[in-house]
Amino acid sequence: MPHVPALDGLRGVAVAGVVAFHLGYLRGGFLGVDLFFVLSGYLITSLLAMEWVRRGTVDLKVFWVRRARRLLPALFLVIAAVSVYAAFAARTIDLARIRSDGLATLLYSANWHELAVQTDYFDTVRTPSPLQHTWSLAIEEQFYVLWPLLFLAVIGRRLRTASTQSRLTRLFVVTVGLAVASATAMVVLHGAGDEPARVYYGTDTRVAAILLGAALALGFARWGRPSGIRAVALLDMAGVVAVGGLVMVWATATGGSSWLYEGGFLLCGLAVLIVIAAASTSPAPPRTPGAEGVAPEGASGAIAHAFSWPPLQLLGRLSYGLYLWHWPVITFLDPARTGIEGAPLAVVRAAVSLALALVSYELVEQPIRHGAWRGMRIRFATVGAATACTLALLAATTTHTTVLDDELATAAKHPEKLQIARDESPSPVGRAESAGLRFLAPPTSAPPAAGSSLGLQGKVLVVGDSGAYFLGSGMVRVAPEFGLSVVNRGTIGCGIARGDGRLRLPDGKILTDPEGCTQYLDRWRLYLAQLDPDTVILSLAGPGGGERFVDGRWTTDCQPDYDRWLRNETLTALRTLGRTGAQLVVTTIPYVGFEQPTSVDRRNDCRNAVLQAAARDMTGVKIVDLRRWACPTANTCRNHQDGVKLRPDGIHFAGPGADVASRWIFGQLSGR
């Protein structure tokens, strides 16, 4: 195919939009992926159509080997780098997700893998996976595998019974029909109540954009490109209008915009289609000197000229590597590691990503693609061996875990295995089990030491979500030092902000609470009746950042209606816990110990304000400001104390860290 500089420029715009979106500077930059999709469909189908017209068939082996040369070397390099990151820098709680994401990436099934893990409660406490962005590569690769087969099945070999034009027409009609079917599936599934993630990641609902590009290529192959000066001028004008529309959408749309799933993605794809057509079409050169109505040779419209800007072309040539590298770089270069944030951090991340993409392009992608490494022949066996080696490296660097990780992973995949009563005390628990109530009960500490006399009462009950579960385990261990007896009844995944049991993350993904969370007040009443504690500590770890479905709509912290609702829920919880006259203690929620958007910290502040306001409405409730002790300010959280790592996953005080935090809390309560 002849090289079209403006198409390189369009690639540059696409990757720039995605990177800007991930850096937090372009709300709709994620639509750059759709630009990639339409471009891929157009270019790949153009190659297939040209080969078929010239040879009467398509050499599938050669086609797939070309794709392997182009895509796999850089991908193997990135996964190897992520494996090194997993071995030396990743938090252990993130390793299982990195391993599964790496496997899905190598198998080009990452989009369906994202859907398979979307109900993982602990997505809210893990660092984003450095391979999370490979879902779009999976959709493209699935297209590269299946489309040539469908292409040949529909168009067939060139025989005398059907002309080239008629066969191209038939394939064009089929392609348009499939694109419409895919777009319709998105609208129908979204309208039927499917979560945005299903239609966003699904190959069946997102392939419409790629098929639009394929249809354009087939249309050009069948009917030719516009060549008259008036036709090209009109196309160029339409391209300018389409660019204006895309700029507006990229500046305003979000992943939660419902209109995108109800035809918006299709409209954006059509706009991109017009831009590609304008960028790759120039007026025909004059057939005879002085011919009227035909532009001189080399003339081009505004679209082709604008997107042929050399820096954009360079960015486009680096776009594949830049797309691969930018998200792992963003994940690794966080404020805690760099000591900077905001715009300076964004500049550093962009510069490092661009540098890695350039190195990959010059030293790996281009040499392999163009055969500079003559001794290395790309065969299917070679690809298999390289994949196996990469997978082995990934597995070797992501298999070490801790007790914390094991318990979190078990709760995420099989909450029912942890929601089982382990206390062997008589009747109250037995009655709870017979009624179908299931709850988690870590071991209790020894009885209080005889003769102890502290301001903190002797028998302590700890309740809450996973924050209480792991912190309470530390309280159990250190309780004898303070002459206390602690019973830990924290339940992983079950806080007090329930709504209808669903949590929507900022990227539109919907998580479902573990089974039985809505019965937490009944469980607490049973604990109180069984244990008759002197002190009850409510500790939560939910830092905000998601939305709950309350009273018929999605809402979140810092919104007045949500804060009022949460305050009432908290008051109900505190009144339930105080019904026996026990001393009530509420711990505030620390900031997340790894990088989060500023809005998450602000919501954390709002949630703490609600907790403190509800506690002040109750007489005698003590507030322990765990947030101020653990995180004096946002992004300056205390990671270690006396050589002990406090929160291995950035959320939960666990292991020795829970012991340190428990001693501090007991010290605050007892006056030590």
C-alpha positions in Angstrom: 0.0 0.0 0.0 1.2 3.5 -0.6 2.2 5.3 2.6 -0.3 8.0 3.7 1.4 10.4 6.2 -1.9 11.7 7.5 -2.9 8.2 8.8 0.3 8.2 10.9 -0.8 11.5 12.3 -4.2 10.1 13.1 -2.5 7.3 15.1 -0.6 10.0 16.9 -3.8 11.8 17.9 -5.4 8.5 19.0 -2.5 7.5 21.4 -2.2 11.1 22.6 -5.8 11.1 23.6 -5.6 7.8 25.5 -2.4 8.9 27.3 -3.9 12.2 28.2 -7.0 10.5 29.5 -5.0 8.1 31.7 -3.0 11.1 33.0 -6.3 12.8 34.0 -6.2 15.6 31.5 -8.8 14.6 28.8 -12.2 13.3 29.9 -13.1 11.6 26.7 -9.6 10.6 25.6 -10.5 7.0 26.0 -12.3 7.4 22.6 -8.8 7.4 21.1 -9.2 3.6 21.3 -12.1 3.8 18.8 -10.0 5.8 16.4 -7.4 3.0 16.6 -10.2 0.4 16.0 -11.5 2.1 12.8 -8.0 2.7 11.5 -7.1 -1.0 12.1 -10.1 -2.2 10.3 -9.4 0.1 7.4 -5.7 -0.7 7.0 -6.0 -4.5 7.5 -8.9 -4.8 5.1 -7.2 -2.7 2.5 -4.2 -5.1 2.6 -6.5 -8.1 2.3 -8.5 -6.6 -0.5 -5.4 -5.6 -2.5 -3.9 -9.1 -2.2 -7.1 -10.8 -3.1 -7.6 -8.6 -6.2 -4.0 -9.2 -7.3 -3.7 -12.9 -6.5 -7.3 -14.2 -6.2 -6.7 -15.4 -2.7 -5.0 -14.4 0.6 -2.0 -16.2 2.1 -3.2 -16.6 5.6 0.1 -17.8 7.0 1.9 -14.9 5.6 -0.7 -12.5 6.9 -0.6 -13.9 10.4 3.2 -14.0 10.5 3.2 -10.3 9.5 0.9 -9.5 12.4 3.1 -11.5 14.7 6.2 -9.6 13.6 4.4 -6.4 14.2 2.7 -7.0 17.5 4.4 -9.7 19.6 8.0 -8.6 20.1 7.0 -5.3 21.8 4.3 -7.1 23.8 6.7 -9.7 25.1 9.1 -7.0 26.1 6.4 -5.1 28.1 5.2 -8.3 29.9 8.9 -9.1 30.8 9.2 -5.6 32.2 6.0 -6.0 34.2 7.3 -9.3 35.5 10.4 -7.5 36.8 8.1 -4.9 38.4 6.1 -7.7 40.0 9.2 -9.3 41.5 10.7 -6.1 43.0 8.1 -3.4 43.3 4.5 -4.6 43.2 2.5 -5.1 46.4 1.9 -8.8 47.1 -1.8 -8.3 47.1 -1.6 -7.3 43.4 0.4 -10.3 42.2 -2.4 -12.6 41.5 -4.2 -10.0 39.4 -0.9 -9.2 37.5 -0.4 -12.9 36.8 -4.0 -13.5 35.5 -3.9 -10.3 33.5 -0.5 -11.3 32.0 -1.9 -14.7 30.9 -5.0 -13.1 29.4 -2.8 -10.6 27.6 -0.7 -13.3 26.1 -3.8 -15.2 25.0 -5.4 -12.0 23.7 -8.4 -12.4 25.8 -7.9 -9.5 28.2 -11.3 -7.9 27.4 -13.2 -11.0 28.4 -10.9 -11.4 31.4 -11.8 -7.9 32.6 -15.5 -8.9 32.5 -14.8 -12.1 34.3 -13.2 -10.3 37.3 -15.5 -7.3 37.4 -17.3 -8.5 40.5 -14.0 -8.7 42.5 -14.7 -6.7 45.6 -11.1 -6.1 46.2 -10.5 -4.2 43.0 -11.2 -1.2 45.2 -8.1 -1.9 47.3 -5.6 -3.0 44.8 -3.3 -0.9 42.7 -4.5 -0.8 39.1 -3.0 -3.6 37.1 -0.1 -2.5 34.8 -1.7 -4.7 32.0 -5.3 -3.4 32.4 -5.1 -1.5 29.2 -4.4 -4.5 27.0 -8.2 -5.2 26.6 -8.3 -3.2 23.4 -5.3 -5.1 21.9 -7.2 -8.3 22.6 -10.2 -7.1 20.5 -8.0 -6.2 17.6 -6.1 -9.4 17.7 -9.3 -11.4 17.8 -10.3 -9.5 14.7 -7.0 -10.2 13.0 -7.5 -14.0 13.6 -11.1 -14.2 12.5 -11.6 -11.5 9.9 -9.3 -13.0 7.1 -11.2 -16.3 7.5 -14.6 -14.6 7.1 -13.2 -12.4 4.3 -12.3 -15.5 2.3 -15.5 -17.4 3.2 -17.7 -14.5 1.9 -15.7 -13.3 -1.0 -14.4 -16.7 -2.2 -12.0 -17.3 -5.0 -12.3 -15.3 -8.2 -14.2 -17.5 -10.6 -15.8 -16.7 -13.9 -19.3 -17.1 -12.5 -18.9 -13.9 -10.4 -17.0 -10.7 -11.1 -14.5 -9.1 -8.8 -16.9 -6.2 -8.4 -19.9 -8.3 -7.4 -17.8 -10.3 -4.8 -16.5 -7.0 -3.3 -20.1 -5.7 -3.2 -21.2 -8.8 -1.4 -18.5 -8.6 1.2 -19.2 -4.9 1.6 -22.9 -5.5 2.4 -22.0 -8.3 4.8 -19.5 -6.1 6.6 -21.9 -3.2 7.0 -24.6 -5.6 8.2 -22.2 -7.0 10.9 -21.2 -3.5 12.0 -24.9 -2.5 12.4 -25.6 -5.8 14.3 -22.7 -5.0 16.7 -23.8 -1.5 17.3 -27.4 -2.7 17.8 -26.2 -5.3 20.3 -24.6 -2.5 22.3 -27.8 -0.5 22.4 -30.0 -3.5 23.2 -27.7 -5.0 26.0 -27.2 -1.6 27.6 -31.0 -0.8 27.4 -31.7 -4.2 28.9 -29.8 -3.2 32.0 -26.4 -4.8 31.4 -23.6 -2.9 33.1 -21.5 -0.5 31.0 -18.5 -2.8 31.4 -20.2 -5.6 29.5 -20.8 -3.5 26.4 -17.6 -1.6 26.8 -15.3 -4.6 26.9 -17.3 -7.1 24.8 -15.9 -8.0 21.4 -19.4 -8.4 20.0 -20.3 -4.9 21.0 -17.1 -3.1 20.2 -16.2 -4.7 16.9 -18.5 -2.3 15.1 -15.8 0.4 15.0 -13.3 -2.0 13.3 -15.9 -3.2 10.9 -16.7 0.4 9.9 -13.1 0.8 8.9 -13.2 -2.5 7.0 -16.3 -1.3 5.1 -14.5 1.9 4.1 -11.6 -0.1 2.7 -14.0 -2.4 0.8 -15.9 0.6 -0.6 -12.7 2.1 -1.9 -11.7 -1.2 -3.4 -15.1 -1.7 -5.1 -16.0 1.8 -6.2 -12.7 3.7 -6.0 -11.8 6.8 -4.1 -13.4 10.2 -4.8 -11.1 12.0 -7.3 -12.9 15.0 -8.7 -11.9 18.3 -7.1 -15.4 19.1 -6.0 -16.0 15.7 -4.5 -12.8 15.8 -2.6 -13.4 19.3 -1.4 -16.8 18.2 0.0 -15.2 15.2 1.7 -12.6 17.4 3.2 -15.2 19.8 4.4 -17.1 16.9 6.0 -13.8 15.8 7.6 -13.4 19.2 9.2 -16.9 19.1 10.6 -16.3 15.5 11.9 -13.1 16.6 13.6 -14.9 19.5 15.3 -17.5 17.0 16.6 -14.9 14.6 17.8 -13.1 17.4 19.7 -16.2 18.3 21.5 -17.0 14.7 22.4 -13.5 14.0 23.6 -13.6 17.1 25.8 -16.9 16.3 27.5 -17.8 12.5 27.4 -17.0 10.1 30.2 -17.1 6.4 30.5 -20.4 6.6 32.3 -22.2 8.7 29.6 -25.2 6.6 28.8 -25.6 8.2 25.3 -22.4 6.6 24.2 -23.8 3.1 24.7 -27.1 4.1 23.0 -25.6 5.1 19.6 -22.8 7.4 20.6 -20.0 5.0 19.9 -21.4 4.4 16.5 -21.7 8.1 15.7 -18.1 8.6 16.9 -17.0 5.7 14.6 -18.7 7.2 11.6 -17.1 10.6 12.3 -13.7 8.9 12.5 -14.6 7.1 9.2 -15.1 10.5 7.5 -11.8 11.8 8.8 -9.9 8.8 7.6 -11.6 9.0 4.2 -10.6 12.7 3.9 -7.1 12.1 5.2 -6.4 9.3 2.7 -8.0 10.9 -0.4 -6.4 13.5 -2.6 -7.7 15.0 -5.8 -6.5 13.1 -8.9 -3.6 14.6 -10.9 -4.5 16.2 -14.2 -5.0 13.8 -17.1 -4.0 16.4 -19.6 -2.2 19.7 -19.2 -4.5 22.5 -18.2 -7.5 20.2 -17.7 -10.3 22.1 -15.8 -11.9 20.9 -12.6 -9.0 18.7 -11.5 -6.5 19.8 -8.9 -2.8 19.8 -9.7 -0.7 16.8 -8.7 0.2 16.6 -5.0 -2.7 18.8 -3.8 -4.3 17.8 -0.5 -7.1 19.1 1.7 -7.0 20.6 5.1 -7.5 17.3 6.9 -4.6 15.6 5.1 -2.4 18.6 5.6 -3.2 19.0 9.3 -2.6 15.3 10.2 0.6 15.1 8.2 2.3 17.4 10.7 5.7 15.7 11.3 5.5 15.5 15.1 2.1 13.8 14.8 3.5 11.4 12.2 6.4 10.5 14.6 4.0 10.0 17.4 1.9 7.8 15.2 4.8 5.6 14.2 5.5 5.1 17.9 1.9 4.7 18.9 1.9 0.9 19.4 4.8 1.0 21.8 3.6 4.1 23.5 0.2 2.6 24.1 1.9 -0.6 25.5 4.3 1.3 27.8 2.4 4.3 29.1 0.0 2.5 31.5 2.7 0.4 33.2 4.8 3.6 33.6 1.8 5.4 35.1 1.2 2.6 37.5 4.9 2.5 38.6 5.7 6.2 38.8 3.3 7.2 41.5 3.8 10.2 43.9 5.1 7.9 46.6 8.0 6.7 44.4 8.7 10.0 42.7 8.0 12.6 45.4 6.1 14.7 42.9 2.5 15.0 41.7 0.2 16.9 39.5 1.4 18.4 36.2 5.2 17.7 36.9 4.4 14.1 37.5 2.4 13.9 34.3 5.3 15.3 32.3 7.7 12.8 33.8 5.3 9.9 33.1 4.8 11.0 29.5 8.5 11.5 28.9 9.5 8.1 30.3 6.7 6.4 28.3 7.8 8.1 25.1 11.5 7.2 25.7 10.6 3.6 26.2 8.4 3.5 23.1 11.3 5.0 21.1 13.8 2.4 22.3 11.3 -0.4 21.7 10.6 0.9 18.2 14.2 1.3 17.1 15.8 -1.7 18.8 13.0 -4.3 18.8 10.0 -3.6 16.7 11.6 -2.3 13.5 14.5 -4.7 13.3 12.3 -7.8 13.7 9.6 -6.4 11.5 11.9 -5.7 8.6 14.2 -8.7 9.0 17.4 -7.0 10.3 17.9 -10.0 12.6 18.5 -12.4 9.7 19.2 -15.3 11.9 15.8 -15.2 13.5 13.0 -16.5 11.4 9.5 -15.9 12.8 7.7 -19.3 12.8 4.8 -20.4 14.7 7.1 -22.6 16.8 9.2 -19.6 17.6 6.1 -17.6 18.7 5.1 -20.5 20.9 8.5 -20.8 22.5 8.6 -17.0 23.2 5.1 -17.1 24.7 6.1 -20.0 26.9 9.2 -18.3 28.1 7.3 -15.0 28.8 4.6 -16.9 30.7 7.2 -18.8 32.8 8.9 -15.5 33.7 5.5 -14.0 34.7 4.6 -17.0 36.8 8.0 -17.1 38.6 7.7 -13.4 39.6 4.0 -13.4 40.7 3.6 -16.5 42.8 4.8 -15.4 46.3 1.9 -14.3 48.6 1.3 -13.5 52.2 -1.4 -14.5 54.6 -3.1 -11.2 54.0 -3.2 -11.8 50.2 -4.5 -15.4 50.6 -7.4 -14.3 52.8 -8.3 -11.3 50.5 -8.1 -13.5 47.4 -10.3 -16.2 49.0 -12.8 -13.6 50.1 -12.9 -12.1 46.6 -13.4 -15.3 44.8 -15.3 -17.4 47.4 -16.8 -15.1 50.0 -19.0 -18.0 51.3 -15.8 -19.8 52.4 -15.1 -17.0 54.9 -18.6 -16.2 55.8 -18.8 -19.1 58.2 -19.2 -19.0 62.0 -16.2 -20.4 63.8 -17.2 -19.6 67.4 -18.2 -22.8 69.2 -20.2 -21.0 71.9 -23.8 -22.3 72.4 -27.2 -21.0 71.6 -27.0 -17.5 70.0 -24.6 -18.7 67.3 -26.4 -21.9 66.8 -29.7 -20.0 66.4 -28.0 -17.8 63.9 -26.7 -20.7 61.8 -30.1 -22.4 61.8 -31.6 -19.1 60.6 -29.2 -19.0 57.7 -27.0 -16.2 59.0 -23.3 -16.5 58.1 -20.6 -14.5 59.5 -16.8 -14.4 59.9 -15.3 -14.9 63.4 -11.5 -14.8 63.8 -10.0 -16.1 67.0 -10.5 -14.3 70.3 -7.8 -13.3 72.7 -7.2 -14.6 76.2 -9.2 -13.3 79.1 -8.0 -10.1 80.8 -5.2 -10.3 83.3 -6.4 -10.3 86.8 -6.3 -7.0 88.7 -5.9 -4.9 85.5 -7.3 -1.4 85.9 -7.4 0.7 82.8 -9.7 3.4 81.5 -10.4 1.0 78.6 -12.9 -1.7 79.7 -11.8 -5.3 79.7 -14.0 -7.1 77.1 -13.8 -5.6 73.7 -15.8 -6.4 70.5 -14.4 -5.3 67.2 -16.8 -4.9 64.2 -16.7 -3.4 60.7 -15.5 -4.4 57.3 -12.2 -5.8 56.1 -10.5 -2.9 58.0 -11.8 -4.3 61.3 -11.1 -7.9 60.2 -7.4 -7.3 59.8 -6.9 -4.6 62.4 -8.9 -6.7 64.9 -6.6 -9.6 64.4 -3.8 -7.3 65.7 -5.9 -6.2 68.6 -6.4 -9.9 69.5 -2.7 -10.4 69.6 -1.7 -7.3 71.6 -4.7 -7.3 74.0 -2.9 -9.2 76.8 -0.4 -6.4 77.0 -3.2 -4.1 78.1 -5.1 -6.7 80.2 -7.9 -6.9 77.7 -9.9 -9.6 76.0 -10.8 -8.9 72.3 -13.3 -10.6 70.1 -12.9 -9.8 66.4 -16.0 -9.9 64.3 -14.9 -7.8 61.4 -16.4 -9.1 58.1 -14.5 -8.8 54.8 -16.5 -6.8 52.3 -19.3 -5.7 54.6 -19.3 -2.1 55.8 -22.3 0.1 56.7 -22.8 1.9 53.4 -24.8 -0.8 51.6 -27.4 0.8 49.4 -28.7 -2.0 47.1 -25.4 -3.9 47.5 -23.7 -2.6 44.3 -20.7 -0.3 44.0 -19.9 1.5 40.8 -16.2 2.4 40.3 -15.1 5.5 38.4 -14.5 3.5 35.2 -18.1 2.3 35.2 -17.4 -1.2 36.5 -20.0 -2.5 38.9 -19.0 -4.6 41.9 -21.4 -6.6 44.0 -21.1 -6.9 47.8 -20.4 -10.4 49.2 -23.4 -12.5 50.1 -25.1 -11.6 53.5 -23.7 -8.1 53.9 -27.2 -6.6 54.3 -27.7 -8.6 57.5 -24.9 -6.9 59.4 -27.2 -5.4 62.0 -28.7 -8.7 62.8 -25.2 -10.2 63.2 -24.1 -7.4 65.5 -27.2 -7.9 67.7 -26.2 -11.6 68.0 -22.6 -10.7 68.9 -23.8 -8.3 71.6 -26.2 -10.9 73.1 -23.5 -13.6 73.0 -20.5 -11.6 74.3 -22.0 -8.7 76.4 -18.8 -6.6 75.7 -17.7 -3.6 77.8 -16.3 -1.8 74.7 -17.3 -1.9 71.0 -14.9 -0.6 68.4 -16.3 0.2 64.9 -13.5 0.3 62.3 -13.9 0.7 58.6 -11.5 0.7 55.7 -13.7 1.8 52.8 -11.9 4.9 51.5 -14.6 6.2 49.1 -14.1 6.6 45.3 -17.1 4.7 44.2 -20.8 5.2 43.9 -23.7 3.5 45.7 -27.2 3.1 44.3 -29.4 4.8 46.8 -33.1 5.8 46.5 -33.1 5.1 42.8 -29.9 6.8 41.7 -26.1 6.6 41.8 -24.6 8.9 44.4 -21.4 9.1 46.5 -19.6 10.8 49.3 -19.6 14.6 49.4 -23.0 14.8 47.7 -25.5 16.2 50.3 -28.1 13.5 49.8 -25.6 10.7 50.1 -24.0 12.2 53.2 -27.4 12.6 54.8 -28.2 9.0 54.0 -24.8 7.7 55.2 -25.2 9.7 58.5 -28.5 8.1 59.2 -27.1 4.6 58.4 -24.2 5.3 60.7 -26.5 6.5 63.5 -28.5 3.3 63.1 -25.3 1.3 63.3 -24.1 3.1 66.4 -27.5 2.9 68.2 -27.5 -0.9 67.5 -24.0 -1.3 68.9 -24.8 0.9 72.0 -28.0 -0.9 72.9 -26.3 -2.8 75.8 -24.6 0.3 77.3 -21.1 -0.7 76.1 -18.6 2.1 75.5 -18.5 2.9 71.8 -15.3 3.7 69.9 -15.2 4.8 66.2 -11.9 4.9 64.3 -11.5 7.3 61.3 -10.5 6.0 57.9 -7.0 6.6 56.7 -6.3 7.7 53.1 -5.3 5.0 50.6 -1.5 4.4 50.9 -0.9 4.4 47.2 -1.8 6.9 44.5 -5.4 7.7 43.9 -7.2 10.6 42.2 -7.5 13.7 44.4 -11.3 13.1 44.4 -10.9 9.9 46.3 -9.0 11.7 49.2 -11.7 14.3 49.2 -14.4 11.7 49.5 -12.4 10.0 52.3 -12.6 13.3 54.1 -16.3 13.6 53.6 -16.9 10.0 54.8 -14.8 10.7 58.0 -16.8 13.9 58.5 -20.0 11.9 58.4 -18.6 9.3 60.8 -17.5 12.0 63.3 -20.8 13.9 63.0 -22.8 10.7 63.7 -20.5 9.9 66.6 -21.0 13.3 68.1 -24.8 12.9 67.9 -24.4 9.9 70.3 -23.6 10.6 73.9 -20.2 9.2 75.1 -18.9 7.9 71.7 -15.1 8.1 71.5 -13.4 9.0 68.2 -9.9 7.7 67.6 -8.4 9.7 64.7 -6.6 6.8 63.0 -6.5 8.8 59.7 -4.5 11.6 61.2 -2.0 9.1 62.8 -1.6 7.0 59.7 -1.8 9.9 57.1 -1.0 13.4 58.4 -1.9 14.7 54.9 -2.8 13.1 51.6 0.1 11.3 49.8 2.1 11.5 53.0 0.9 8.4 54.7 3.0 6.6 57.3 4.2 3.4 55.6 6.5 2.1 58.3 6.7 2.4 62.1 9.8 1.1 63.9 10.8 -0.9 60.8 7.3 -2.6 60.5 5.3 -2.1 57.3 1.9 -0.9 58.5 -0.4 -1.6 55.6 1.0 -4.2 53.1 -1.7 -3.4 50.6 -2.0 0.3 51.2 -5.5 -0.2 52.8 -5.5 -2.7 55.7 -3.4 -2.7 58.8 -2.3 -6.3 58.7 0.2 -8.7 60.2 2.8 -6.9 62.4 1.4 -3.6 61.1 -1.9 -4.4 62.7 -0.1 -5.0 66.0 1.6 -1.6 65.8 -1.7 0.2 65.0 -3.6 -1.7 67.7 -1.1 -0.7 70.4 -1.5 2.9 69.3 -5.3 2.7 69.5 -5.3 1.0 72.8 -2.8 3.5 74.1 -5.1 6.4 73.0 -8.1 4.8 74.8 -6.3 3.7 77.9 -4.3 6.9 78.4 -1.0 5.2 78.2 
